[in-house]
């Protein structure tokens, strides 16, 4: 059966869990539910629950721990907790709700990996005695007790070999301080006669000097030439020979080409078209380049006057069979009160406009062979009012010249499609740079938002008749959510739930994903979540 998506659900001042259709999975009973992590790095399969100032944990919508703890932290497939029970109680609990300790622990002094898959736990019991325990990360069980209920245990800070650990011990309060060394190279772990004596300063100095000499010889070896000078082995020897000044001469470096490279290069041909100004005239310069031949340059005269033209930087390249065709520079040509955009690849059909906005947006198709350049152009209507549309160097007009205003939005371009904001009679809408209408102007207000979840990525909130909607980018596309709610948009979680690396693979749920909106009231207070189809996950 498909796994239900667990979403925090609010009823009044209490929080519970519902699924994506709004069906209640856990009745609202918590004071607060909070995603584990920070606002940017939240992982939504882990939820910290709050009740009366204490914390619990929900995993994939299931309550693993009731809110009875002062501290809850999930890591490596386990939950570390702390509570005020019996003064203080620390614990490490599996996601099944089972403690790894056989009896309650007052405080975990330290924990960490020793060798392989084994972790070492140094703990204090409620009677203030100490124990040293070995945990196996594979079986998820405590597999060996090195010391139990000792008065004092401490690790010798000097360790020569990672498999040997020396501990300073007092079994009872009045016992003399002793030391024992354990060999962790093989399970079950056993004590060894080898002793990292704290008094043997001479031994440690010798070890230090020996390592220092070894590192120097590896890093600065100048003997056989087989050293990389890094101190690290690649697993195989290699002779590196410098090419440069040697015995007063330069060594030439010859790079051989594949056997068929010459024949391919002979076929290669490049034709370049470039608008340029020569002797107070605008010419279209055509240059033909064949490999191993002198370039052929042809200048095509034009009727464009340099005094009434603007030469703009531009580059476009396409390939036809074995020939690469390059185009550079375009003209904005003025004739009386009209202007035209003229590209070197298509200067035959000249269309004049009353206004041309010198902002270029590019559209590239999936094949990366055809590139369009988009301009905002304007013409005056019969009443003399300037109206705007979009113009393409490939398809001419791509939208009707009907808008009071067109300007580029803050939304990023995906699939090389930019989004433009349109305006008619103080109402706002959106079109794509390819001319496709997203929505005709009908919104009373547009507002740019910064996403705190996705590195301050931009979104656009729409408003019409006190209802709010949203435009945002997701998975290489633009998502449009029609105005549906009286609550403003605080942020959007594009892919919910995001799964935490803290949960073990067998406990992860590969659920479907949805986009989830965070909503706020007019005072800016967070009120709850909503789906992009308008489903609200809160009431009251």
C-alpha positions in Angstrom: 0.0 0.0 0.0 1.2 3.5 -0.7 2.6 5.3 2.3 0.5 8.3 3.5 2.3 11.6 3.7 2.4 12.8 7.3 1.7 16.6 7.6 1.5 18.7 10.8 -2.1 19.6 11.4 -3.3 22.4 13.6 -6.7 22.7 15.3 -6.9 25.8 17.4 -3.8 25.8 19.7 -3.1 22.1 19.4 -1.1 20.1 16.7 -1.5 16.6 15.4 -0.8 14.8 12.1 -2.9 14.4 8.9 -2.3 13.0 5.5 -2.3 14.9 2.2 -6.1 14.6 1.9 -6.6 16.1 5.4 -7.5 12.8 7.0 -6.4 12.9 10.7 -3.7 10.4 11.6 -2.9 11.6 15.1 -5.5 13.7 16.9 -4.2 17.2 17.8 -2.8 17.0 21.3 0.7 18.7 21.1 1.5 22.3 22.0 3.8 22.4 19.0 5.4 20.3 16.2 8.8 21.3 14.8 10.8 19.7 12.0 14.1 18.4 13.2 16.9 20.7 12.1 17.1 24.4 11.2 14.8 26.3 8.9 17.1 25.6 5.9 18.2 22.1 6.7 14.9 20.6 8.1 14.3 16.9 7.5 10.6 16.4 7.5 10.4 12.7 8.4 11.5 13.7 11.9 9.2 15.9 14.0 9.9 17.1 17.5 6.7 17.2 19.6 6.2 19.6 22.5 3.9 19.3 25.5 4.2 21.2 28.7 7.7 22.3 27.9 8.9 18.7 27.2 9.9 17.1 24.0 9.1 13.8 22.1 9.7 12.5 18.6 7.5 11.5 15.6 9.0 9.5 12.7 7.2 9.5 9.4 4.0 10.5 11.3 4.3 7.8 14.0 4.8 8.8 17.6 8.1 7.1 18.7 8.6 9.0 21.9 5.9 10.8 24.0 6.9 14.3 25.0 8.5 13.4 28.3 12.1 14.6 27.7 14.2 17.7 28.1 16.4 16.9 25.2 15.8 14.8 22.0 18.4 14.3 19.3 18.3 11.8 16.4 21.6 10.5 14.9 22.9 7.3 13.2 19.6 5.5 13.5 19.2 6.2 17.3 17.6 8.8 19.5 19.7 10.3 22.3 17.4 11.7 25.1 17.8 13.3 28.5 15.1 13.8 31.1 14.8 15.0 34.7 13.7 11.5 35.9 15.5 10.5 39.1 17.4 13.8 39.0 18.7 13.1 35.5 18.4 10.2 33.0 20.2 9.9 29.7 19.3 7.2 27.2 19.9 6.0 23.6 16.8 4.6 22.1 16.2 2.9 18.7 13.4 4.1 16.4 11.5 1.0 17.7 11.5 2.7 21.1 13.9 0.3 22.8 16.9 1.4 24.9 20.3 0.1 24.2 21.1 0.0 27.9 20.0 -2.8 30.2 19.4 -0.4 33.1 18.9 3.4 33.4 21.8 5.7 32.9 22.3 9.0 34.7 24.8 10.5 32.3 26.6 9.5 29.1 30.2 10.8 29.7 31.4 10.0 26.1 30.6 7.8 23.2 32.2 7.1 19.8 33.6 4.6 17.4 36.7 2.6 18.5 37.3 0.2 15.6 35.2 -1.2 12.7 31.5 -1.2 13.6 32.0 -0.9 17.3 31.2 2.0 19.6 32.4 2.5 23.1 30.0 4.1 25.7 31.4 5.5 29.0 28.4 6.0 31.4 27.6 7.0 34.9 24.8 5.2 36.8 22.4 6.8 39.3 24.6 5.5 42.2 27.5 7.4 40.6 29.4 4.3 39.6 30.8 4.1 36.1 30.7 1.5 33.3 32.4 1.0 30.0 30.3 -0.8 27.4 30.8 -1.9 23.8 28.0 -1.5 21.2 27.8 -3.3 17.8 26.3 -1.0 15.1 25.5 -4.0 13.0 23.4 -6.0 15.4 22.3 -2.9 17.2 23.1 -4.4 20.6 25.4 -3.9 23.5 27.7 -6.9 23.1 30.4 -6.6 25.8 30.9 -5.0 29.2 34.5 -4.0 29.8 34.0 -2.6 33.3 30.8 -2.3 35.3 30.0 -0.2 38.4 33.6 1.0 38.9 34.3 4.0 41.2 36.4 5.7 38.5 37.3 5.0 34.8 39.4 7.3 32.5 41.1 6.8 29.2 44.8 7.3 28.8 45.1 10.1 26.3 48.3 8.7 24.7 47.5 5.9 22.2 50.2 4.6 20.0 48.1 2.1 18.1 44.3 2.5 17.4 43.6 -1.1 18.4 45.0 -0.7 21.9 43.3 1.4 24.6 44.7 1.9 28.0 42.4 2.8 30.9 43.2 4.2 34.4 40.9 2.5 36.9 39.6 2.6 40.5 37.2 -0.3 41.2 36.5 1.1 44.7 37.0 4.5 46.3 39.9 3.5 48.4 41.7 1.3 45.8 45.0 2.4 44.3 45.0 3.8 40.7 45.8 1.0 38.2 45.9 0.7 34.4 44.8 -1.9 32.0 45.1 -2.2 28.2 42.6 -3.7 25.8 43.2 -5.1 22.4 40.3 -4.1 20.1 41.7 -5.8 16.9 39.5 -8.9 17.3 36.1 -9.6 19.0 35.6 -10.6 21.7 37.9 -7.9 23.0 40.5 -9.0 25.5 43.0 -7.5 27.8 46.6 -7.4 26.6 50.0 -7.4 28.3 51.0 -4.5 26.1 51.0 -1.3 28.2 51.0 2.3 27.1 52.8 3.4 30.2 52.3 7.1 31.0 55.8 7.2 32.6 57.6 5.9 29.5 58.4 9.3 28.1 61.5 8.0 26.2 59.3 5.6 24.2 56.9 8.3 23.1 59.7 10.7 22.1 61.3 7.9 20.0 58.0 7.2 18.3 57.5 10.9 17.5 61.0 11.3 16.1 60.7 8.2 14.0 57.4 9.4 12.5 58.7 12.9 11.8 61.8 11.5 9.9 59.5 9.2 7.9 57.2 12.0 6.9 60.1 14.2 5.9 61.7 11.5 3.7 58.3 10.9 2.0 57.5 14.5 1.4 61.0 15.7 0.2 62.5 12.6 -1.3 64.9 13.5 -4.2 66.5 10.1 -4.8 65.0 7.9 -7.5 62.5 10.3 -8.9 59.6 7.9 -8.0 58.3 10.1 -5.2 55.3 12.3 -5.7 56.4 14.7 -3.0 53.0 14.4 -1.3 53.6 11.8 1.3 50.7 9.7 -0.1 50.9 6.5 -2.1 48.8 6.0 -5.2 49.2 2.3 -5.1 51.5 2.2 -8.1 54.9 3.8 -9.0 55.1 6.5 -11.6 58.0 8.5 -12.9 57.1 12.2 -13.3 59.5 14.1 -15.5 59.4 17.9 -15.8 59.4 19.6 -19.1 61.0 23.0 -19.2 64.5 24.6 -19.1 67.2 22.0 -19.0 70.9 22.5 -19.8 70.2 25.9 -21.3 67.5 24.8 -23.8 63.7 24.4 -24.0 62.3 21.0 -24.5 59.5 20.9 -27.0 56.2 19.1 -26.1 54.6 17.3 -29.1 51.0 16.2 -28.8 50.0 13.6 -31.4 46.6 13.7 -33.0 44.4 10.7 -33.9 44.9 9.3 -37.3 41.6 10.6 -38.6 41.9 14.1 -37.2 43.5 15.7 -40.3 40.7 14.4 -42.6 38.1 15.7 -40.2 39.8 19.1 -40.0 40.0 19.4 -43.8 36.2 19.0 -44.0 35.6 21.6 -41.3 34.4 25.0 -42.5 33.4 28.2 -40.6 31.4 31.1 -42.0 31.1 34.2 -39.9 28.7 37.1 -40.4 29.4 40.3 -38.6 27.9 43.8 -38.7 30.7 46.4 -38.6 31.3 50.1 -39.4 33.8 51.0 -42.1 34.3 54.4 -43.6 31.1 55.8 -42.0 29.1 52.9 -43.5 27.6 49.8 -42.0 28.7 46.7 -43.8 27.9 43.0 -43.3 31.2 41.3 -43.2 31.2 37.6 -44.4 34.3 35.6 -43.6 34.8 32.0 -44.9 37.4 29.9 -43.1 38.6 26.6 -44.6 41.3 24.7 -42.8 44.8 25.2 -44.4 43.4 27.9 -46.6 43.5 31.7 -46.3 40.3 33.2 -45.0 38.0 34.7 -47.7 36.5 38.0 -46.6 33.5 39.6 -48.4 31.9 42.9 -47.4 28.2 43.3 -48.2 27.1 46.9 -48.4 23.9 47.9 -46.5 21.6 51.0 -46.6 21.7 51.5 -42.9 23.1 54.9 -41.7 25.6 54.7 -38.8 24.3 58.0 -37.5 20.8 56.6 -37.0 21.9 53.1 -35.9 23.1 51.5 -32.7 25.6 48.6 -33.0 24.9 46.1 -30.2 27.1 43.2 -29.1 25.7 39.8 -29.9 26.8 36.3 -30.7 25.0 33.3 -32.1 26.3 30.1 -33.6 24.7 27.2 -35.4 25.9 24.2 -37.4 24.8 23.0 -40.8 26.3 19.6 -41.8 30.1 20.2 -41.5 29.8 23.9 -41.5 29.7 26.2 -38.4 28.0 29.5 -39.0 28.6 32.3 -36.5 26.7 35.6 -36.2 27.9 38.6 -34.2 26.5 42.1 -33.6 23.0 43.3 -34.3 21.5 46.8 -35.2 18.8 48.9 -33.7 18.1 51.0 -36.7 16.1 54.2 -36.5 14.0 55.7 -39.3 12.2 58.9 -38.4 10.3 58.1 -35.2 10.4 54.3 -35.7 13.0 51.7 -34.7 13.8 48.2 -36.0 15.9 45.3 -34.7 18.1 43.8 -37.5 20.1 40.6 -37.0 22.9 39.6 -39.4 21.3 36.2 -40.0 18.0 37.8 -41.1 18.1 41.3 -42.4 15.5 41.0 -45.2 12.2 41.3 -43.2 12.6 44.6 -41.3 9.7 45.4 -38.9 9.5 48.8 -37.3 8.3 49.7 -33.8 7.7 52.8 -31.8 9.7 51.5 -28.9 12.4 48.8 -28.4 13.6 47.9 -24.9 17.3 47.1 -25.1 17.1 44.1 -22.8 17.8 40.7 -24.4 16.5 37.4 -23.1 17.6 34.2 -24.8 15.6 31.0 -25.4 17.5 27.8 -26.4 15.7 24.7 -27.5 16.5 21.2 -26.2 18.7 20.5 -29.1 20.8 23.6 -28.4 20.8 24.3 -32.2 18.4 27.1 -32.3 18.6 30.2 -30.2 16.1 33.0 -30.0 16.6 36.5 -28.8 13.6 38.1 -27.1 13.0 41.9 -27.0 10.2 44.0 -25.4 8.8 46.1 -28.2 6.1 48.7 -28.3 3.6 50.4 -30.7 1.2 53.2 -30.2 -2.5 52.4 -30.5 -5.1 54.6 -32.3 -5.3 56.8 -29.2 -1.5 57.3 -29.2 -1.0 55.1 -26.1 2.1 52.9 -26.2 1.4 49.2 -25.9 4.0 46.4 -25.5 4.6 42.9 -26.7 7.5 40.4 -27.2 9.6 40.1 -30.4 11.9 37.2 -31.5 14.7 37.3 -34.0 13.4 33.9 -35.2 9.6 34.1 -35.1 9.1 37.9 -35.2 6.2 38.8 -32.8 5.6 36.1 -30.2 2.9 37.9 -28.3 0.3 40.5 -29.1 1.3 44.2 -28.6 -1.5 44.8 -26.1 0.1 45.3 -22.7 0.5 48.5 -20.8 3.8 47.1 -19.3 6.0 44.1 -19.7 9.0 43.5 -17.4 11.1 40.6 -16.5 10.3 38.8 -13.1 12.7 37.7 -10.5 11.9 34.0 -11.2 14.9 32.0 -12.5 14.9 30.8 -16.1 14.4 27.1 -16.5 14.7 25.3 -19.8 15.8 28.7 -21.1 12.3 30.1 -20.6 12.1 33.4 -18.8 8.9 34.7 -17.2 7.7 38.2 -17.8 5.2 40.2 -15.8 2.4 41.9 -17.8 0.0 44.7 -16.9 -3.3 45.9 -18.4 -5.5 48.5 -16.6 -3.6 48.2 -13.3 -4.1 44.4 -13.3 -1.2 42.0 -13.5 -0.5 38.7 -15.2 2.4 36.6 -16.6 3.7 35.4 -20.0 6.7 33.2 -20.9 9.4 34.5 -23.1 8.2 32.2 -25.9 4.9 34.0 -25.9 2.9 31.4 -24.0 0.3 33.1 -21.6 0.5 31.8 -18.1 -2.4 34.0 -17.0 -3.9 37.1 -18.4 -3.7 40.3 -16.3 -6.2 39.9 -13.4 -4.3 40.3 -10.2 -4.6 43.3 -8.0 -1.1 42.9 -6.5 2.2 41.1 -7.0 4.8 40.7 -4.2 8.3 39.2 -4.4 9.1 36.8 -1.6 12.5 35.3 -0.5 12.5 31.6 0.4 14.4 30.9 3.6 14.2 27.2 2.8 16.0 27.4 -0.5 18.8 29.9 -0.1 16.6 32.9 -0.5 15.3 31.9 -3.9 12.7 34.3 -5.2 8.9 33.6 -5.4 6.0 35.8 -6.5 2.8 36.0 -4.4 -0.3 37.0 -6.3 -3.4 38.6 -4.8 -6.9 39.0 -6.2 -10.0 39.9 -4.1 -8.1 39.2 -0.9 -7.1 35.8 -2.0 -3.4 34.8 -2.3 -1.6 32.5 -4.7 2.0 31.8 -5.8 4.4 31.4 -8.6 7.7 29.6 -8.0 10.2 27.4 -9.7 10.5 23.7 -9.0 12.2 20.8 -10.9 13.1 22.8 -14.0 9.6 24.2 -14.4 7.5 27.1 -13.1 4.6 26.2 -10.7 1.6 28.4 -10.8 -0.9 28.2 -7.8 -4.1 30.1 -8.4 -5.2 32.4 -5.6 -7.0 30.2 -3.1 -6.7 31.4 0.5 -7.0 34.6 2.6 -3.7 33.8 4.2 -0.4 35.1 2.8 2.4 32.8 1.7 5.4 32.6 4.1 7.4 30.0 2.2 7.1 26.8 0.1 8.6 23.4 0.8 9.1 22.2 -2.8 9.6 18.5 -2.1 7.8 17.2 1.0 8.8 15.1 2.9 12.6 15.4 2.6 14.1 12.4 4.3 16.8 12.5 7.0 20.1 10.7 6.8 19.7 10.0 10.5 17.1 7.3 9.9 18.3 3.8 9.0 17.6 2.6 5.4 15.2 -0.1 6.5 13.2 2.6 8.4 13.0 5.1 5.6 9.8 5.5 3.7 10.1 6.2 0.0 6.9 8.1 -0.1 5.6 10.3 -2.9 6.4 14.0 -2.6 4.2 17.1 -2.7 4.9 20.8 -2.5 3.8 22.2 0.8 3.0 25.9 1.5 3.6 27.6 4.8 1.0 30.3 5.4 0.8 33.3 7.7 -1.8 35.8 8.7 -1.7 39.6 8.0 0.3 40.1 11.2 3.0 37.8 9.9 2.2 34.9 12.4 2.6 31.4 11.1 -0.8 29.6 10.9 -0.2 26.3 9.3 0.4 24.4 6.1 -1.5 24.0 2.8 -1.2 21.9 -0.4 -0.8 23.6 -3.8 -4.4 22.4 -4.7 -5.8 24.6 -1.9 -6.2 22.0 0.8 -5.7 23.6 4.2 -4.1 21.5 7.0 -5.4 23.6 9.8 -8.7 25.1 11.2 -9.8 27.6 13.8 
